[in-house]
Amino acid sequence: MGVGLKTSGPQEDYLKSGSCEPLLAVQCISWTMSVLFLIVATLMLGPVLPQHNTDHHDMGWINAYRQGFNFQCPHGEVLVAVRSYFSEKEGSDRLWSFECQPTPEGLGQPTDCWWDDISRAGLEWTSTCSRNGLVAGVQSKYFESVLDREWQFYCCYYERRCPYSCLKTTDVPEYYREEAEMVVPSYGYFIRGAQTTFSGVLRDRQWKYILCRMTDFDCDFENL
């Protein structure tokens, strides 16, 4: 049996006549205002749409899942920020984005740049730019059989400048499979390399980035 709306009293009289009797004015006006309120509220709210968290889609990722990439900073700039987003269903892979910044004027311009040593998928890896170089790019290739990537840093040499006051960051991300972000903590520090460990169970990596200051005077020695 269907359920209908039954009206009686002042509401019924109002619906039939389109006007309110004087003695029933208060009740009739109250009921009319309720109807108008419901109509206005419905128009203002509109249909309720499902909400989706799309924040990770707006980070300027340079790769798609399972896709190799080659990223290089513009000439005279070095890497200052690294961000990534993990997805187990997408081959336990990550999306990556990088930011660059010009080096201080006193450092001069790089006189040589090269791709340094390469990692092997599924293994731990530590790499510091040779020849006192600074990291100015990254390239990577994904391997479906291992659910991991190979990595290689693009390094640039600034003539007769030496690293000092070097340190390693804490693990990035703090826990495997979390969203990760590393930003060089203060001006005057530069990324020189990284140490990374791979979890064969969780199929993800944690990174410790190697950060150093660079001398503002000429030096002839190499200091890793």
C-alpha positions as CSV (number, residue, x, y, z in Angstrom):
1,M,0.0,0.0,0.0
2,G,1.3,3.4,-0.9
3,V,1.9,6.1,1.7
4,G,0.4,9.5,0.9
5,L,0.5,12.9,2.5
6,K,-2.7,13.7,4.3
7,T,-3.5,17.3,5.1
8,S,-6.2,18.7,7.3
9,G,-7.1,21.9,9.2
10,P,-5.6,25.2,8.1
11,Q,-3.1,23.5,5.8
12,E,-6.0,21.8,3.9
13,D,-7.9,25.1,3.7
14,Y,-4.8,26.9,2.5
15,L,-4.1,24.4,-0.2
16,K,-7.7,24.7,-1.5
17,S,-8.2,28.4,-1.3
18,G,-4.6,29.7,-1.6
19,S,-5.2,32.1,1.3
20,C,-5.4,32.1,5.1
21,E,-8.4,32.8,7.2
22,P,-7.7,35.6,9.7
23,L,-8.3,33.4,12.8
24,L,-5.8,30.8,11.5
25,A,-3.2,33.2,10.3
26,V,-0.5,32.2,12.8
27,Q,-0.6,28.5,12.1
28,C,-0.9,29.0,8.4
29,I,2.1,31.4,8.2
30,S,4.2,29.1,10.3
31,W,3.4,26.1,8.0
32,T,4.1,28.2,4.8
33,M,7.4,29.4,6.2
34,S,8.4,25.8,6.9
35,V,7.7,24.8,3.3
36,L,9.6,27.8,1.9
37,F,12.6,27.0,4.1
38,L,12.7,23.4,2.8
39,I,12.6,24.6,-0.8
40,V,15.3,27.2,-0.3
41,A,17.5,24.7,1.6
42,T,17.2,22.1,-1.2
43,L,18.1,24.6,-3.9
44,M,21.1,25.8,-1.9
45,L,22.5,22.4,-1.1
46,G,22.0,20.8,-4.4
47,P,22.7,17.1,-5.0
48,V,25.2,15.5,-2.5
49,L,28.2,14.2,-4.5
50,P,30.7,11.6,-3.2
51,Q,33.9,13.1,-2.0
52,H,37.3,11.8,-3.1
53,N,40.7,12.6,-1.8
54,T,42.6,13.8,-4.8
55,D,45.4,15.7,-3.1
56,H,48.1,13.4,-4.4
57,H,47.0,14.1,-8.0
58,D,48.0,17.8,-7.7
59,M,51.7,17.5,-6.9
60,G,53.3,17.8,-10.4
61,W,54.5,14.2,-10.6
62,I,57.1,13.6,-13.3
63,N,56.2,10.0,-13.8
64,A,53.3,7.5,-14.0
65,Y,53.4,4.3,-12.0
66,R,55.8,1.7,-13.4
67,Q,57.3,4.3,-15.7
68,G,60.9,5.2,-16.0
69,F,61.9,8.9,-15.8
70,N,64.9,11.2,-16.3
71,F,64.8,14.5,-14.4
72,Q,67.5,17.2,-14.6
73,C,67.5,20.7,-13.0
74,P,68.2,23.7,-15.3
75,H,71.9,24.5,-15.7
76,G,73.2,26.2,-12.6
77,E,70.5,24.8,-10.3
78,V,70.5,21.8,-7.9
79,L,68.0,19.6,-6.3
80,V,66.4,21.0,-3.1
81,A,63.2,19.0,-2.6
82,V,61.9,15.4,-3.2
83,R,58.3,14.1,-2.8
84,S,56.8,10.7,-3.5
85,Y,53.5,8.9,-3.1
86,F,53.2,5.1,-2.7
87,S,50.6,2.7,-4.2
88,E,50.6,-1.0,-3.5
89,K,48.0,-1.7,-6.2
90,E,50.2,0.0,-8.8
91,G,53.1,-2.4,-8.6
92,S,54.2,-1.2,-5.1
93,D,55.6,1.8,-7.0
94,R,55.8,5.6,-6.3
95,L,55.0,8.8,-8.1
96,W,57.8,11.3,-7.8
97,S,58.3,15.0,-8.0
98,F,61.4,17.2,-7.6
99,E,62.2,20.9,-7.1
100,C,65.4,22.8,-8.0
101,Q,66.9,26.1,-6.9
102,P,69.8,28.2,-8.3
103,T,73.0,27.9,-6.4
104,P,74.4,30.9,-4.6
105,E,76.3,33.4,-6.8
106,G,79.5,32.8,-4.9
107,L,79.5,29.2,-5.9
108,G,79.8,30.0,-9.6
109,Q,78.6,27.9,-12.4
110,P,79.1,24.1,-12.8
111,T,82.0,23.3,-15.1
112,D,81.0,19.6,-15.6
113,C,78.0,17.4,-15.1
114,W,77.6,13.6,-15.4
115,W,75.5,10.6,-14.4
116,D,77.1,8.9,-11.4
117,D,77.0,5.2,-10.3
118,I,73.8,3.3,-10.6
119,S,71.9,1.2,-8.1
120,R,70.5,-2.3,-8.5
121,A,66.8,-3.0,-8.0
122,G,66.0,-4.9,-4.8
123,L,69.3,-4.0,-3.1
124,E,70.5,-1.4,-0.6
125,W,72.4,1.4,-2.1
126,T,74.6,4.3,-1.0
127,S,75.8,6.9,-3.5
128,T,77.6,10.2,-3.1
129,C,78.5,12.3,-6.1
130,S,82.1,11.9,-7.0
131,R,84.5,14.9,-7.5
132,N,82.7,16.9,-4.7
133,G,79.7,17.1,-7.0
134,L,76.1,18.2,-6.1
135,V,73.0,16.4,-7.1
136,A,71.2,18.2,-9.9
137,G,69.0,15.4,-11.3
138,V,67.7,11.8,-10.9
139,Q,66.8,9.1,-13.3
140,S,65.1,5.8,-12.5
141,K,63.8,2.6,-14.2
142,Y,61.1,0.3,-12.8
143,F,61.4,-3.5,-12.8
144,E,58.2,-5.4,-12.6
145,S,59.9,-8.7,-11.6
146,V,61.3,-7.1,-8.4
147,L,58.7,-4.4,-7.7
148,D,61.5,-1.9,-7.3
149,R,63.6,0.6,-9.2
150,E,67.1,1.3,-10.2
151,W,68.4,4.8,-9.4
152,Q,71.1,7.1,-10.6
153,F,72.1,10.7,-9.6
154,Y,73.0,13.4,-12.0
155,C,75.9,15.3,-10.4
156,C,77.5,18.7,-11.2
157,Y,81.0,19.9,-10.3
158,Y,81.7,23.4,-9.0
159,E,85.4,24.1,-9.5
160,R,87.6,24.1,-6.4
161,R,84.7,24.0,-3.9
162,C,84.7,21.4,-1.2
163,P,81.9,19.9,1.0
164,Y,81.9,20.2,4.8
165,S,79.5,19.9,7.8
166,C,77.9,17.0,6.1
167,L,74.9,15.1,7.7
168,K,72.3,12.5,6.9
169,T,68.5,13.1,7.2
170,T,66.3,10.8,9.2
171,D,64.4,8.1,7.2
172,V,62.2,9.4,4.4
173,P,59.5,8.3,4.7
174,E,59.5,7.6,8.4
175,Y,57.7,4.3,7.8
176,Y,57.5,2.3,4.6
177,R,54.6,3.0,2.3
178,E,53.9,6.4,3.7
179,E,53.8,9.6,1.6
180,A,57.3,11.0,1.6
181,E,58.8,14.5,1.5
182,M,62.3,15.9,2.0
183,V,63.1,19.6,1.7
184,V,66.7,20.9,2.3
185,P,66.3,22.3,5.8
186,S,68.2,25.6,5.3
187,Y,69.9,27.7,2.6
188,G,73.5,26.8,2.1
189,Y,73.0,23.0,2.4
190,F,73.1,20.9,-0.8
191,I,72.1,17.3,-1.6
192,R,75.3,15.3,-2.3
193,G,73.8,11.8,-2.4
194,A,71.7,9.3,-0.4
195,Q,71.6,6.0,1.4
196,T,68.5,3.8,0.8
197,T,67.3,0.5,2.1
198,F,64.7,-1.8,0.5
199,S,62.1,-4.0,2.3
200,G,61.6,-7.2,0.5
201,V,58.4,-7.8,2.4
202,L,56.8,-4.4,2.0
203,R,58.4,-3.7,-1.4
204,D,59.3,-0.1,-0.7
205,R,62.3,2.0,0.1
206,Q,63.4,4.5,2.8
207,W,65.9,7.1,2.1
208,K,68.5,9.1,4.1
209,Y,69.7,12.0,2.1
210,I,73.3,13.2,2.4
211,L,73.4,17.0,2.9
212,C,76.6,19.2,3.0
213,R,77.6,22.8,3.0
214,M,80.2,23.9,0.4
215,T,83.2,26.1,1.0
216,D,83.1,29.6,-0.3
217,F,86.8,29.5,-1.0
218,D,89.0,27.5,-3.3
219,C,90.2,24.1,-2.1
220,D,92.2,21.3,-3.7
221,F,91.1,18.3,-1.8
222,E,88.1,15.9,-2.0
223,N,86.0,15.6,1.2
224,L,83.3,13.0,1.2
